[in-house]
């Protein structure tokens, strides 16, 4: 059990940082004036934050990921994607209903999910070579 709880720290710490950032009042962030300014920085921040979280969740289990079978790897990546995406949805709901000066957005949630997919994909690709090396 201790092994399992120790491995969640990278994803958990990232989640705490995300919650702090999304809970800050909107006045803490620069105002954007045009559509293109609105589209770019905000969505990129969502992609990066949730991509990093989706990468760090399985990162805590990287030694198990390298040593276990393909079924374990698929379950870990699917669970990581699901946890990070649900967390993204939760942060948008909290921004809409709880945090003052913030607005939840469906488009922000889409950016969260795309970031989650990219994070899991990058994790999978970065450990592909290490798995092949272990099999030889």
FIMARKE-241131 format. One record per residue: residue in one letter; x negated, y, z negated of N, C-alpha, C, O in turn; residue number from 1. Coordinates in steps of 0.001 Angstrom, whole numbers, plus 500000, padded with zeros to 6 digits. Each point is the difference from the previous one (the first is absolute). Example, Ala and Ser with C-alpha at 12.3 -4.5 7.8 and 13.67 -1.06 7.14 Angstrom:
+------+--------+---------+--------+---------+----------+--------+--------+---------+--------+--------+---------+--------+-----+
| rest | n.east | n.north |   n.up | ca.east | ca.north |  ca.up | c.east | c.north |   c.up | o.east | o.north |   o.up |  nr |
+------+--------+---------+--------+---------+----------+--------+--------+---------+--------+--------+---------+--------+-----+
|    A | 486810 |  494310 | 492200 |  500890 |   501190 | 500000 | 499100 |  501200 | 500000 | 498964 |  499981 | 499335 |   1 |
|    S | 501386 |  501069 | 501385 |  499180 |   501190 | 499940 | 500770 |  501090 | 499270 | 499491 |  501108 | 499831 |   2 |
+------+--------+---------+--------+---------+----------+--------+--------+---------+--------+--------+---------+--------+-----+
END
This chain:
+------+--------+---------+--------+---------+----------+--------+--------+---------+--------+--------+---------+--------+-----+
| rest | n.east | n.north |   n.up | ca.east | ca.north |  ca.up | c.east | c.north |   c.up | o.east | o.north |   o.up |  nr |
+------+--------+---------+--------+---------+----------+--------+--------+---------+--------+--------+---------+--------+-----+
|    X | 499173 |  498805 | 500000 |  500827 |   501195 | 500000 | 499129 |  501258 | 500000 | 500310 |  500979 | 500679 |   1 |
|    X | 498596 |  498985 | 498553 |  499111 |   501153 | 499944 | 499425 |  500304 | 501377 | 499836 |  501163 | 500370 |   2 |
|    X | 499858 |  497786 | 500388 |  499463 |   500152 | 501353 | 501001 |  500738 | 500883 | 499613 |  500869 | 500781 |   3 |
|    X | 501662 |  498793 | 499102 |  501025 |   500641 | 500820 | 500181 |  501464 | 499640 | 500109 |  500843 | 500891 |   4 |
|    X | 499924 |  499478 | 497819 |  500233 |   501389 | 499608 | 498795 |  500880 | 500309 | 500164 |  501177 | 500322 |   5 |
|    X | 498652 |  498283 | 499587 |  498798 |   500783 | 500305 | 499960 |  500380 | 501478 | 499500 |  501070 | 500348 |   6 |
|    X | 501010 |  498083 | 500508 |  499934 |   500233 | 501436 | 500973 |  501059 | 500495 | 499844 |  500497 | 501115 |   7 |
|    X | 501147 |  499859 | 498093 |  500963 |   500988 | 500473 | 499527 |  501437 | 499783 | 500650 |  500934 | 500470 |   8 |
|    X | 498242 |  499261 | 498834 |  499545 |   501346 | 499674 | 499796 |  500916 | 501216 | 500465 |  501138 | 499952 |   9 |
|    X | 498871 |  498442 | 501134 |  499818 |   500940 | 501116 | 501334 |  500530 | 500553 | 500151 |  501208 | 500187 |  10 |
|    X | 500795 |  497917 | 500069 |  501304 |   500430 | 500507 | 500788 |  500796 | 498979 | 500697 |  500952 | 500351 |  11 |
|    X | 499194 |  498661 | 498378 |  500720 |   500693 | 498935 | 499476 |  501417 | 499809 | 500792 |  500931 | 499856 |  12 |
|    X | 497912 |  499248 | 500140 |  499413 |   501331 | 499857 | 500395 |  500884 | 501177 | 500345 |  501168 | 499818 |  13 |
|    X | 499604 |  498275 | 501383 |  500429 |   500753 | 501176 | 501467 |  500398 | 499865 | 500363 |  501126 | 500342 |  14 |
|    X | 500477 |  497982 | 499172 |  501410 |   500297 | 499809 | 500230 |  501120 | 498998 | 500889 |  500830 | 500190 |  15 |
|    X | 498324 |  499201 | 498753 |  500119 |   501055 | 498999 | 499617 |  501353 | 500609 | 500681 |  501001 | 499776 |  16 |
|    X | 498234 |  499023 | 500990 |  499581 |   501241 | 500655 | 501078 |  500479 | 500970 | 500300 |  501193 | 500054 |  17 |
|    X | 500278 |  497891 | 500703 |  501071 |   500365 | 500933 | 501179 |  500597 | 499239 | 500543 |  501028 | 500406 |  18 |
|    X | 499857 |  498338 | 498496 |  501149 |   500499 | 499235 | 499727 |  501403 | 499464 | 500899 |  500841 | 499986 |  19 |
|    X | 497888 |  499418 | 499580 |  499651 |   501340 | 499522 | 500111 |  501008 | 501152 | 500568 |  501079 | 499833 |  20 |
|    X | 498892 |  498567 | 501319 |  500029 |   500921 | 501142 | 501416 |  500276 | 500485 | 500347 |  501148 | 500279 |  21 |
|    X | 500480 |  497803 | 499824 |  501356 |   500232 | 500503 | 500886 |  500652 | 498954 | 501059 |  500528 | 500338 |  22 |
|    X | 498535 |  499449 | 498408 |  500781 |   500636 | 498947 | 499690 |  501468 | 499789 | 500727 |  500693 | 499289 |  23 |
|    X | 498194 |  499792 | 501325 |  499666 |   501416 | 499868 | 501062 |  500853 | 500674 | 500553 |  499598 | 501024 |  24 |
|    X | 499742 |  501568 | 498422 |  500987 |   500875 | 500635 | 499556 |  500420 | 501403 | 498805 |  500083 | 500285 |  25 |
|    X | 502163 |  500177 | 500574 |  499698 |   500395 | 501374 | 499180 |  501273 | 500076 | 499294 |  500220 | 500983 |  26 |
|    X | 500787 |  500625 | 497992 |  499245 |   501255 | 500003 | 498487 |  499762 | 499893 | 499217 |  500922 | 500231 |  27 |
|    X | 500370 |  497872 | 499427 |  498576 |   499678 | 499897 | 499358 |  499758 | 501357 | 498779 |  499889 | 500105 |  28 |
|    X | 502039 |  500030 | 500923 |  499496 |   499667 | 501324 | 500183 |  501189 | 500935 | 500918 |  500797 | 499812 |  29 |
|    X | 498219 |  499331 | 501194 |  500120 |   501136 | 500911 | 501287 |  499926 | 500824 | 500475 |  498918 | 500346 |  30 |
|    X | 500071 |  502248 | 499956 |  501206 |   500084 | 500815 | 499601 |  499913 | 501464 | 499022 |  500614 | 500426 |  31 |
|    X | 501740 |  498623 | 500334 |  499748 |   499885 | 501435 | 501080 |  500772 | 500746 | 501156 |  500046 | 499580 |  32 |
|    X | 498447 |  500552 | 501524 |  500912 |   500903 | 500685 | 500572 |  499430 | 501293 | 501149 |  500288 | 500333 |  33 |
|    X | 498096 |  498928 | 500390 |  500484 |   499489 | 501276 | 500252 |  498501 | 499907 | 499555 |  499337 | 499064 |  34 |
|    X | 501163 |  500146 | 501917 |  500315 |   498568 | 500033 | 498730 |  499162 | 500049 | 499900 |  499002 | 499287 |  35 |
|    X | 499130 |  501378 | 501536 |  498790 |   499208 | 500147 | 499164 |  500012 | 498733 | 499365 |  499004 | 499654 |  36 |
|    X | 500639 |  502134 | 499653 |  499302 |   500035 | 498719 | 500690 |  499091 | 498982 | 499339 |  499347 | 499193 |  37 |
|    X | 501998 |  500617 | 500853 |  500766 |   499159 | 499082 | 499762 |  498520 | 500290 | 499865 |  499189 | 499083 |  38 |
|    X | 500087 |  500477 | 502188 |  499873 |   498599 | 500395 | 498641 |  499424 | 499630 | 499922 |  498888 | 499477 |  39 |
|    X | 499026 |  501840 | 500782 |  498668 |   499452 | 499860 | 499540 |  499676 | 498599 | 499917 |  498823 | 499649 |  40 |
|    X | 499783 |  502163 | 499542 |  499336 |   499719 | 498716 | 500826 |  499143 | 499048 | 499465 |  499088 | 499371 |  41 |
|    X | 501810 |  501188 | 500517 |  500839 |   499270 | 499049 | 500068 |  498516 | 500342 | 499818 |  499152 | 499127 |  42 |
|    X | 500435 |  500542 | 502103 |  500140 |   498594 | 500392 | 498663 |  499275 | 499931 | 499952 |  498819 | 499657 |  43 |
|    X | 498970 |  501873 | 500664 |  498675 |   499381 | 499907 | 499671 |  499674 | 498548 | 499420 |  498953 | 499712 |  44 |
|    X | 500948 |  501942 | 499374 |  499776 |   499738 | 498573 | 500779 |  498760 | 499562 | 499476 |  499164 | 499263 |  45 |
|    X | 501769 |  500716 | 501189 |  500795 |   498816 | 499664 | 499363 |  498740 | 500581 | 499913 |  498981 | 499315 |  46 |
|    X | 499643 |  501077 | 501934 |  499340 |   498844 | 500621 | 498775 |  499574 | 499195 | 499805 |  498815 | 499733 |  47 |
|    X | 499381 |  502150 | 499889 |  498755 |   499687 | 499296 | 500278 |  499468 | 498597 | 499419 |  498995 | 499592 |  48 |
|    X | 501468 |  501675 | 499666 |  500269 |   499571 | 498617 | 500523 |  498568 | 499956 | 499495 |  499168 | 499246 |  49 |
|    X | 501511 |  500555 | 501560 |  500612 |   498670 | 499920 | 499198 |  498957 | 500760 | 500083 |  498812 | 499689 |  50 |
|    X | 499145 |  501610 | 501298 |  499067 |   499082 | 500643 | 498928 |  499556 | 499022 | 499630 |  498826 | 499958 |  51 |
|    X | 499873 |  502118 | 499256 |  499000 |   499679 | 498987 | 500581 |  499072 | 498943 | 499344 |  499046 | 499580 |  52 |
|    X | 501867 |  501225 | 499996 |  500611 |   499133 | 498988 | 500203 |  498582 | 500548 | 499698 |  499019 | 499319 |  53 |
|    X | 500810 |  500879 | 501905 |  500223 |   498673 | 500591 | 498680 |  499268 | 500227 | 499975 |  498769 | 499996 |  54 |
|    X | 498936 |  501959 | 500200 |  498682 |   499384 | 500125 | 499488 |  499549 | 498633 | 499418 |  498922 | 499880 |  55 |
|    X | 500796 |  501898 | 499091 |  499432 |   499704 | 498686 | 500733 |  498895 | 499244 | 499409 |  499360 | 499130 |  56 |
|    X | 501852 |  500403 | 501181 |  500722 |   498924 | 499306 | 499340 |  498648 | 500284 | 499663 |  499296 | 499048 |  57 |
|    X | 500136 |  500307 | 502206 |  499304 |   498721 | 500212 | 498504 |  500077 | 499707 | 499366 |  498971 | 499767 |  58 |
|    X | 500062 |  502232 | 500242 |  498577 |   500151 | 499715 | 499656 |  499451 | 498615 | 498923 |  499439 | 499802 |  59 |
|    X | 501983 |  500722 | 499254 |  499773 |   499454 | 498669 | 499903 |  498485 | 499991 | 499432 |  499411 | 499080 |  60 |
|    X | 501117 |  499968 | 501932 |  500008 |   498534 | 500113 | 499092 |  499528 | 501139 | 500208 |  498915 | 500544 |  61 |
|    X | 498795 |  501881 | 499817 |  499179 |   499690 | 501171 | 499251 |  498685 | 499886 | 499844 |  499303 | 501003 |  62 |
|    X | 499687 |  500334 | 497811 |  499286 |   498718 | 499889 | 500970 |  498839 | 500205 | 499653 |  499012 | 500647 |  63 |
|    X | 501552 |  501097 | 498810 |  501013 |   498966 | 500249 | 500384 |  499978 | 501477 | 500220 |  498935 | 500577 |  64 |
|    X | 499857 |  502235 | 500021 |  500391 |   500102 | 501409 | 498994 |  499271 | 500884 | 500382 |  499321 | 500953 |  65 |
|    X | 498343 |  500819 | 498733 |  498965 |   499339 | 500809 | 499990 |  498495 | 499799 | 499716 |  499252 | 500937 |  66 |
|    X | 500591 |  500292 | 497848 |  499822 |   498589 | 499675 | 501248 |  499147 | 500181 | 499892 |  498782 | 500141 |  67 |
|    X | 501275 |  501820 | 499858 |  501240 |   499232 | 500052 | 500429 |  499748 | 501441 | 499352 |  500444 | 500948 |  68 |
|    X | 501759 |  498830 | 499194 |  500484 |   499607 | 501323 | 500797 |  501125 | 500673 | 500271 |  501038 | 499395 |  69 |
|    X | 500093 |  498729 | 501865 |  500716 |   501001 | 500785 | 501370 |  500335 | 499416 | 500444 |  501144 | 500100 |  70 |
|    X | 500228 |  497891 | 499298 |  501322 |   500258 | 499407 | 499876 |  501018 | 498868 | 500826 |  500905 | 499885 |  71 |
|    X | 498146 |  498949 | 499282 |  499774 |   500972 | 498922 | 499731 |  501384 | 500573 | 500535 |  500996 | 499513 |  72 |
|    X | 498628 |  499060 | 501527 |  499659 |   501290 | 500606 | 501240 |  500702 | 500545 | 500185 |  501198 | 499788 |  73 |
|    X | 500655 |  498058 | 500910 |  501223 |   500594 | 500559 | 500920 |  500503 | 498897 | 500560 |  501091 | 500104 |  74 |
|    X | 499596 |  498118 | 498843 |  500855 |   500422 | 498877 | 499447 |  501256 | 499343 | 500756 |  500920 | 499688 |  75 |
|    X | 497934 |  499126 | 500100 |  499385 |   501159 | 499365 | 500191 |  501251 | 500849 | 500340 |  501058 | 499470 |  76 |
|    X | 499447 |  498838 | 501828 |  500146 |   501170 | 500871 | 501458 |  500443 | 500101 | 500286 |  501197 | 499991 |  77 |
|    X | 500630 |  497849 | 500104 |  501427 |   500350 | 500049 | 500446 |  500648 | 498698 | 500740 |  500984 | 500014 |  78 |
|    X | 498818 |  498475 | 498872 |  500356 |   500572 | 498706 | 499404 |  501399 | 499843 | 500655 |  500901 | 499478 |  79 |
|    X | 498123 |  499275 | 500966 |  499356 |   501317 | 499931 | 500768 |  501020 | 500829 | 500234 |  501124 | 499556 |  80 |
|    X | 500152 |  498480 | 501639 |  500779 |   500879 | 500876 | 501339 |  500338 | 499366 | 500418 |  501158 | 500012 |  81 |
|    X | 500247 |  497859 | 499444 |  501305 |   500211 | 499378 | 499895 |  500912 | 498777 | 500784 |  500938 | 499858 |  82 |
|    X | 498261 |  498794 | 499270 |  499839 |   500805 | 498781 | 499691 |  501453 | 500359 | 500605 |  500915 | 499441 |  83 |
|    X | 498474 |  499302 | 501472 |  499628 |   501372 | 500369 | 501161 |  500721 | 500687 | 500225 |  501183 | 499744 |  84 |
|    X | 500512 |  498123 | 501122 |  501132 |   500630 | 500689 | 501134 |  500334 | 499028 | 500596 |  501073 | 500087 |  85 |
|    X | 499698 |  498021 | 499000 |  501041 |   500270 | 498997 | 499565 |  501164 | 499111 | 500820 |  500840 | 499628 |  86 |
|    X | 497910 |  499208 | 500038 |  499482 |   501112 | 499202 | 500149 |  501318 | 500764 | 500340 |  501027 | 499412 |  87 |
|    X | 499406 |  498943 | 501891 |  500198 |   501191 | 500825 | 501450 |  500452 | 499977 | 500277 |  501193 | 499878 |  88 |
|    X | 500653 |  497862 | 500239 |  501418 |   500329 | 499927 | 500379 |  500557 | 498638 | 500784 |  500944 | 499909 |  89 |
|    X | 498667 |  498481 | 499041 |  500266 |   500476 | 498650 | 499516 |  501438 | 499814 | 500690 |  500820 | 499394 |  90 |
|    X | 498125 |  499478 | 501129 |  499490 |   501368 | 499852 | 500881 |  501001 | 500737 | 500200 |  501117 | 499523 |  91 |
|    X | 500324 |  498496 | 501628 |  500895 |   500911 | 500736 | 501310 |  500207 | 499242 | 500523 |  501114 | 499958 |  92 |
|    X | 500003 |  497829 | 499449 |  501226 |   500141 | 499205 | 499757 |  500875 | 498771 | 500840 |  500827 | 499645 |  93 |
|    X | 498017 |  498990 | 499713 |  499667 |   500830 | 498848 | 499834 |  501462 | 500404 | 500418 |  500900 | 499271 |  94 |
|    X | 498979 |  499335 | 501879 |  499853 |   501372 | 500467 | 501365 |  500636 | 500274 | 500195 |  501191 | 499755 |  95 |
|    X | 500714 |  498037 | 500738 |  501316 |   500540 | 500338 | 500863 |  500239 | 498757 | 500710 |  501002 | 499923 |  96 |
|    X | 499232 |  498086 | 499109 |  500947 |   500042 | 498885 | 499409 |  500389 | 498643 | 500750 |  500405 | 499111 |  97 |
|    X | 497946 |  499487 | 500703 |  499428 |   500196 | 498666 | 499023 |  501180 | 499954 | 500157 |  500903 | 499178 |  98 |
|    X | 498842 |  499091 | 501698 |  498953 |   501019 | 499938 | 500539 |  501343 | 500470 | 500656 |  500090 | 501038 |  99 |
|    X | 499060 |  500951 | 498188 |  500476 |   501329 | 500375 | 499082 |  500613 | 501054 | 498785 |  499806 | 499984 | 100 |
|    X | 501822 |  500926 | 500916 |  499234 |   500665 | 501057 | 499513 |  499067 | 501084 | 499142 |  500384 | 500796 | 101 |
|    X | 501379 |  498399 | 499263 |  499586 |   499022 | 501015 | 501231 |  499497 | 500740 | 501103 |  500001 | 499455 | 102 |
|    X | 498707 |  499576 | 501769 |  501082 |   499441 | 500807 | 499574 |  498646 | 500540 | 498926 |  499874 | 500589 | 103 |
|    X | 501900 |  499124 | 499217 |  499743 |   498701 | 500596 | 500349 |  500047 | 501478 | 500935 |  500694 | 500399 | 104 |
|    X | 498331 |  498583 | 500400 |  500211 |   500036 | 501445 | 499902 |  498595 | 500581 | 499116 |  499216 | 499656 | 105 |
|    X | 501817 |  500498 | 501230 |  499962 |   498711 | 500695 | 498765 |  499909 | 500899 | 499410 |  498930 | 500148 | 106 |
|    X | 500206 |  502197 | 500448 |  498816 |   499998 | 500857 | 498720 |  499797 | 499187 | 499048 |  499387 | 500484 | 107 |
|    X | 500926 |  501120 | 498293 |  498860 |   499720 | 499119 | 499947 |  498509 | 499670 | 498923 |  499407 | 499950 | 108 |
|    X | 502241 |  499996 | 499828 |  500039 |   498561 | 499733 | 499494 |  499211 | 501204 | 499271 |  499021 | 499841 | 109 |
|    X | 501112 |  501401 | 501355 |  499479 |   499335 | 501207 | 498480 |  500101 | 500051 | 499324 |  499026 | 500328 | 110 |
|    X | 500140 |  502140 | 499351 |  498544 |   500173 | 499984 | 499374 |  499105 | 498924 | 498921 |  499445 | 500205 | 111 |
|    X | 501754 |  500417 | 498654 |  499511 |   499108 | 498939 | 499893 |  498567 | 500509 | 498980 |  499337 | 499816 | 112 |
|    X | 502077 |  500202 | 500819 |  500034 |   498611 | 500481 | 498953 |  499772 | 501088 | 499324 |  498971 | 500002 | 113 |
|    X | 500538 |  501975 | 500916 |  498975 |   499862 | 501045 | 498615 |  499958 | 499357 | 499144 |  499218 | 500413 | 114 |
|    X | 500638 |  501622 | 498579 |  498725 |   499961 | 499274 | 499776 |  498661 | 499324 | 498881 |  499487 | 499992 | 115 |
|    X | 502184 |  499937 | 499435 |  499892 |   498681 | 499358 | 499595 |  498931 | 501010 | 499129 |  499174 | 499726 | 116 |
|    X | 501500 |  500847 | 501426 |  499671 |   499026 | 501046 | 498538 |  500165 | 500424 | 499277 |  499014 | 500149 | 117 |
|    X | 500299 |  502223 | 500041 |  498604 |   500242 | 500385 | 499030 |  499555 | 498911 | 498957 |  499423 | 500304 | 118 |
|    X | 501368 |  500834 | 498446 |  499121 |   499592 | 498894 | 499828 |  498497 | 499919 | 498886 |  499507 | 499821 | 119 |
|    X | 502223 |  499755 | 500310 |  499930 |   498534 | 499967 | 499241 |  499488 | 501224 | 499207 |  499065 | 499893 | 120 |
|    X | 501032 |  501539 | 501255 |  499304 |   499597 | 501224 | 498487 |  500222 | 499869 | 499208 |  499135 | 500374 | 121 |
|    X | 500404 |  502010 | 499103 |  498578 |   500295 | 499829 | 499370 |  499028 | 499003 | 498879 |  499535 | 500204 | 122 |
|    X | 501845 |  500158 | 498716 |  499474 |   499021 | 499045 | 499794 |  498653 | 500693 | 498945 |  499379 | 499867 | 123 |
|    X | 502058 |  500183 | 500864 |  499921 |   498696 | 500671 | 498824 |  499960 | 500979 | 499256 |  499020 | 500037 | 124 |
|    X | 500578 |  502036 | 500748 |  498907 |   500027 | 500976 | 498636 |  500077 | 499312 | 499034 |  499409 | 500482 | 125 |
|    X | 500878 |  501303 | 498416 |  498706 |   500139 | 499332 | 499557 |  498703 | 499318 | 498804 |  499782 | 499807 | 126 |
|    X | 502139 |  499369 | 499833 |  499635 |   498744 | 499339 | 500034 |  498808 | 500946 | 499697 |  498881 | 499588 | 127 |
|    X | 500664 |  501337 | 501659 |  500026 |   498910 | 500975 | 498608 |  499403 | 500189 | 499841 |  498779 | 499990 | 128 |
|    X | 499168 |  502061 | 500179 |  498621 |   499524 | 500216 | 499467 |  499289 | 498766 | 499276 |  499011 | 500119 | 129 |
|    X | 501074 |  501483 | 498700 |  499514 |   499376 | 498772 | 500594 |  498624 | 499792 | 499352 |  499119 | 499435 | 130 |
|    X | 501883 |  500689 | 501020 |  500644 |   498682 | 499883 | 499326 |  499022 | 500948 | 499720 |  498861 | 499626 | 131 |
|    X | 500021 |  501576 | 501596 |  499332 |   499122 | 500965 | 498609 |  499623 | 499507 | 499555 |  498869 | 500189 | 132 |
|    X | 499760 |  502082 | 499176 |  498663 |   499738 | 499481 | 500063 |  498942 | 498889 | 499119 |  499144 | 499923 | 133 |
|    X | 501910 |  500900 | 499214 |  500145 |   499025 | 498924 | 500303 |  498609 | 500519 | 499624 |  499009 | 499374 | 134 |
|    X | 501046 |  500904 | 501756 |  500364 |   498678 | 500558 | 498808 |  499303 | 500622 | 499998 |  498776 | 500128 | 135 |
|    X | 498979 |  501990 | 500265 |  498846 |   499384 | 500650 | 499049 |  499421 | 499032 | 498976 |  499445 | 500398 | 136 |
+------+--------+---------+--------+---------+----------+--------+--------+---------+--------+--------+---------+--------+-----+
END
